[in-house]
Amino acid sequence: MTTPRPVPRRRPAASVIAAALFAACSFPVTTALSQDRPPLVRPGPFARAGECAGCHQVIHDGWSESAHARAATTPGFTAAIARLQDAPEAIEGCAACHAPTVRATHDLGLEIPISREGVTCDFCHTVAEMRLGPGGPAFVLDPGPLKRGPFLYTESPWHGTGFSPLFKSGPLLCAGCHEHVNALGVAVLTTWSEWKESAWPGQGVSCQDCHMPLAPGATAERATGGQSQRLVNGHRIVGGTSRSWVHHGIDLSIDGLRRDGAVLEAVVSVENAGAGHRVPGGLPGRRLVLEVGFETAAGAFRPVEERTWQRVLLDAQGQPLDDAGAIFLRAAREGTDTRLRSGEVRSERFRLAPPPGSLALVARLEYRDASNPAISPRIALITEVRRNLPPP
């Protein structure tokens, strides 16, 4: 395993929205709560995101473009909920991360407007603590007028403010939704565990450093007139759903190319150079596909061979699962996991016969996701490289 490329040290995260990007899930709302502990939810109101925007406009604008803001309204999520109408416990589990305010409001029909805001501002900023348990980290909520964040000695005329180490001590807050063991004991989401086993924690780099990068700005423009010396985290929280973001973390190269008679021998390398977790990350069923082929005289790409890397979970009968809802509810055991670990390089060897008139060898990386049966499989080209063919 290679050492990840150096990342400049940054100040810790300023405000974190922890959420799920997935089409369906089955989180017990009180995953880590034992019978002798106080409730994980204390009663109190949540503020709508539009109220936060009155002072935090730039942060709100970023969040409103994020997958977190759409978590409760995407076609994939709504279709999954429609298929689960006879399984209210499963709906509760899904909503616990796609519309997490329901943990306190119990609005499983998503009738309250704030429920449809997905992972909204006030959910994360009223998390009092995280508790570790066999099902993964669990949120302890304290909704109300006190808003928590990463800054000491800060005040607001509109609400109480409190410092919380959850916003500065690493990705535990994110792990509340990005780490999950289902009711059958299978670790369905393992992003947090993958980060912990990588080299990034030793370098002081957490989820927020990549997915919520810092920029100069003000947390509350209304109070400061937009003038601030602080570094504030972006809240668009871009991840694996963005082609450019995946491209940023993966390197592709053709390292060797030579003729052996009528056959070309090639070495193509793929490196997980920038992700702090395995690639592809998140939900099993997502695939990273390396296609190798030739550029024709007309400039078209003609694929010849491919390699596929993914994590596969199996049901009780040993059948592989692709559908997101089925993965969370029915995954009974681990199948295979061929994904690239953080910092890992895969060098694949190919022996290919170029069709007549071929001009170059081409290697392409594609991201394929068939986890949502309500829509056609999503295929996105991440990057490609080419090398002119050596002379005969």
N, C-alpha and C positions, 0 to 999 in steps of 0.2 A: 504494500500500500504506500503510495507516494505521499509526501508532505504537501498539504494544500498550499496554493500560492499565497504569499503574505497579504494580509489585510490590515490597513492602517487602523490603529486602535482608535475607538471613538468613545465619546461619553456615552454612558448607558442610556437605555431607551427612555423617552419622555412620556409617552402615553401609549398604551398597548391595547389593541382590540383583539381579543382571542376569539377565534371562530372556526367553523368547519366550512370547507369548500365542496362538500360532498353531496351527492344526490340523495342519500338516505342513510340512516344510522339507527342504533338502538341503545342509547345511553340510559342506564338507570339514573334517575335524577339525583339520588342520594347514594352514589356508587360507593364512596369511602366511609359512610357514616356507620358507626357502630351503635348498638342500642343504648349504651351508657353515655353518649355524647349529646350535646344540645343540638337543636335543629340546624340544618344547613341553610335555612332561609328565615330571615327575620322580616316581619311585615313592614311595608313602607312603599311609597310611590316611586315610579320611574319617571324621569323627564324624557320627553320626546326629543329626537335629534334636532328638530327645527328650533326648539328652545335653546339648545346649546349653540346653534349657529348665530344667535344674536350677538355673542361675544367671540366665538371661536370659528369665524367664517371660513378661514383658509383650511383649518383642520376638517371642518364639516364638508367642505367642497371635495377634499381628497377622499374622505370616507364615502361620500355619496357615489363615487365612481368605482368603489371597490366591490369585490365579490361578497364581502361581508354584508354590505348594505342590501344586496340582492339575495341573500342566503335563503330567505323565506318565500321568495316570489319567483324563483327560476322555474322554467318548465319542467326540469328534471325533478326538483323537489316536490312541486305540486302534483306531478304525475305519480310519484312514489307515495305520497300521502293518500291519493285517491285509491291506489291499489291496496292500502292498508286499513280501509275503513272498518274491517271486521277485527282489527287487532289494535285496540286503543293503547295498549302498553307499548307497542312498537311506535305508534304515532307520538306518544309522549317522549320516547327515547330520541326520535329524529328531531322533534321540535326543541329538545333540550339544548341542541347546539345550532340548529338553523334559525330558531327564534327563541333564544335562551331566556328572555324575560318570562317565558311561560313557567320557568322553574319556580317563580314567585307568584305569578298571576293565575296559573293553571288554565290559561286560555288556549286549550288544545285546538279549538276551532279557528284560531287566529282571527277572531272577530274584533279584538281591540287593536286600534291602529298601530300602537307601538310594537305589537307582536309581528306585524308585517314589515317592520324596519329591520328584521334580521338581527345581526349582531350589532346592536345599536350602542351609541356612546355610553349611555348610563349603565348598561349592563357591566361592561368591563370596569368602569370607574367607580362602581359600588361593590366590587368584589373585596371582601374583608380579608380573606386568607384562602390558601389552598391546602387541602388535606390529601395525603397520600394513602392509597388503599389498594386492595388487590385488583380492582377494576380500573385503576389509573387515578390520576389527580382529580379531585372533586372541588367544585367551587363552594365557598361559604359566602353567601350573599348578605348584604346589609343595605338594601335600597332605601333611599331617603335623601335628606338635604346635604349630607357629607359626601363630597366627591374626592376620590383618592387619585394620586398621581406620583410622579417621580421627584417633585421639587419640595425642598424644605423651605420654611420661612416664606411662604406665599399666601396671599389672602385674596378673597373675592368678596365684593359687596352683594353678590347674588346667591351664593351658597357657601356652605362650609368647605374647607379644604383640609386635606390630610396627606401626609407623606406615607407611601406604601413601598416597602422593599420589593414587592412583586414586580414593580415597574422598573427596577434597576438591577435585580439580582439574577437575571437570566430568563429562560423561556418557560418557567413553570406555569405562568398564567396561560400561555398558548397551549400547553400540554393538556389543559382541561378538556379540550376538544380534539386535539391532534394526537392523542394517545388513547386507545380504547381496547378493552377486552370484552368480547361479547358474552352472552349468557351461557354459551357452550364452552367458555374458557379459552377461546382462540383470540390471539392478539390481532385484531383487524387493522388498526391504525398503529403504526410504530414510529412515527416521525420523530418524536421526542427521544425515544430510545436510540434511534439511529444517530441523532445529533450527539447524544452523550457518549457514544462509542467512537465518534470521529475525533480528529485532531483539533477541531474548532474550540471546544470548551477550554482547552489548555492555552489557547491564544486569546481567551476572553471575548470570543465572538459568539453572540447568541442569535436567535431567530430574528429579533428586531433589527439587528445591525444590517442584515441583508434585506429583509422584507419591509422594514420601516426606516429607511435611511434618514440620517439627520441632515438638516439644512438650517441655516440662520433664519430666525423668524420669531414671531410672538405667539404665545399660546392664546392670548386674548387680545385681538386687535382693538377692540372697543376700549379696553382699559389703558392700552399703551400707545394708541395712535399708530399701531403697526411698527413702532420702533422698539427693538429689543436686541440684546446681545446674546440671547439664549439660542441654543440649538434645539430644534423641535423635530420630532419624528414625523415623517410623511405617513398619511393614513390611507393611501390607496392600496397598500398591502398586496403588491403584485406577486404572483407565484407561478405555479406550473400551468395555469390557464393562459399565460401570455407567451407567445412564440419568442418574442425578443428576450424575455426573461430567461427562458430555458436556454436559448442560444448563448446568453451571457455566462452560463455556468458550465457549458460542455465544450470541449475542444475536439475537433475532428481533423485528422491528417492522413495523407497517404505517405507512408514512411519508406516504402520500397516498391520498385516497379522494374521488372526485367522480363525479357523474352526467353522462353525455353522452347525453341522451335516455333510451332504454330500457336503455342499457349503463352499467356501472360501470367507471371507470378507477381502477386501484389500483397503488401502488408498494409492494412488500414487500422489506425489506432483511434480509439475513443477514450477520452479522459473526463471523469467527473471532477473537474478542476475547481469549481466554484460553489457547489451545493454542499451544505452542511449535513446532508442526509443522503440516503440512497436515491438513485435516479433510475426510472421515474419514481417520484415520491407520492405519498398520500395513498389514495384508494387502490387496492389490488384490482387488476384488470386494465390498468394503464400500461401501455407498452412503449418502449423505445426501440425503434426498428432501424437497423443499418442496411441500406440497399446499395449494392455495388453493381455497376453496369457500364455501359458505353455511351458516349455522345456520337450520334450518327452524323453523316455529312449534311443532313438537313437541320442539325442543331437540336434534335430531339434526344431525350434520355430513354435508353432501352435497358431496363433492369434485367439482371441475370441471376444474382444470388442475394440472399438477405440473412441477417442475424437478428434475433428478437430477444430482448431482455425484459423480464417482467416478474411480478410475484403472483403466484397462483394459490388460491385457497380452495379446498375441496369440501363438498357436503358429506353427510354421513355415509352415502353410497360410493364415495370416492370420485364423484363427478366434479369437474372444475366449474367454478362460478364466475360469471362476468358481471351480471346485473348487480348494481350497488345494493339495492334492498336485500337481495338474496345473500349477498356476502355478509352483511351485518347480522341477518337473522338466522342463516342456515350454515354458515361456515363452521365445520366441525374439526378440521385439522389442516395443518400446513401442507401444501403440495410442494412446489419448488419456488425458489427465489434466486433469480439470476441477475438481479439489478446491480448496477455499479455502485459500490460503496464510495463514500466521500473520499476523494483523492485517488481513487483506483483508475488504472489504465488497462484497457482491454485491447490487445493487438490481435487482429484476426487475419488469417492467411487465406488467400484465394488463388485458385488456378482457373483461369477463364480463357475461352477461345473468342477473340473479338470477331464480331460479324464483319464481312467485307465493307470497306468504306468507313470504318470507325475512326474517329479523330482523337478521342481522349478517353481515359478511364475516369469515371465519375463515382464518388461516394456521397451518399445522402443520408441524413438522419431525419427520421420522422417520428412524431409523437402521435400515437393512436389510442383512442379512448372509446371503448364500446360499453362502458359501465351503465349507460342510460338507455334502456330499451325503448324509451318513448321517442328517441330521435336516432337518426342515422349515425353510425360510428364517426367520431370526429378524427380527422387526419390533418395534421399540420406539419409542414416542412420546417425543420429547425434550422438546418444549415446544409451546405454541400461544398465539396472541394473537387477539383479536377486536375489531372496530369496528362499532358500530351503523351501519346503512345510513342515508345522508343522505335526507331527504325528497324525493319526486319533484319 
